[in-house]
Amino acid sequence: MGEHPFPESDENIKEVIITQSPQTVSVISTGDERASPIIVLTNIGNNDIRNFRIANEYQVE
């Protein structure tokens, strides 16, 4: 376990335009404990997005 009981690190904002399917976007956390990222998706187009999937994977050391 890390030094602190709660996950903590600087906020890291990454804005990506999804241009292909499938597309992988890596989210990096430098906190001392594993934490789930907050992912916000905004559709700025006029078309509906269907069959969208987010997979949150962790590398185990």
Contacts in CASP RR format, 6 or more apart in sequence:
PFRMAT RR
TARGET T0000
AUTHOR 0000-0000-0000
METHOD contacts of the structure
MODEL  1
MGEHPFPESDENIKEVIITQSPQTVSVISTGDERASPIIVLTNIGNNDIR
NFRIANEYQVE
1 33 0 8 1.000
2 32 0 8 1.000
2 33 0 8 1.000
3 32 0 8 1.000
4 32 0 8 1.000
4 33 0 8 1.000
6 33 0 8 1.000
7 29 0 8 1.000
7 31 0 8 1.000
7 32 0 8 1.000
7 33 0 8 1.000
7 34 0 8 1.000
7 35 0 8 1.000
8 31 0 8 1.000
8 32 0 8 1.000
8 33 0 8 1.000
9 29 0 8 1.000
9 30 0 8 1.000
9 31 0 8 1.000
9 32 0 8 1.000
9 35 0 8 1.000
10 30 0 8 1.000
12 27 0 8 1.000
12 28 0 8 1.000
12 29 0 8 1.000
12 30 0 8 1.000
14 25 0 8 1.000
14 27 0 8 1.000
16 25 0 8 1.000
18 25 0 8 1.000
27 37 0 8 1.000
27 39 0 8 1.000
29 35 0 8 1.000
29 37 0 8 1.000
34 58 0 8 1.000
36 56 0 8 1.000
37 56 0 8 1.000
39 54 0 8 1.000
41 52 0 8 1.000
43 49 0 8 1.000
END
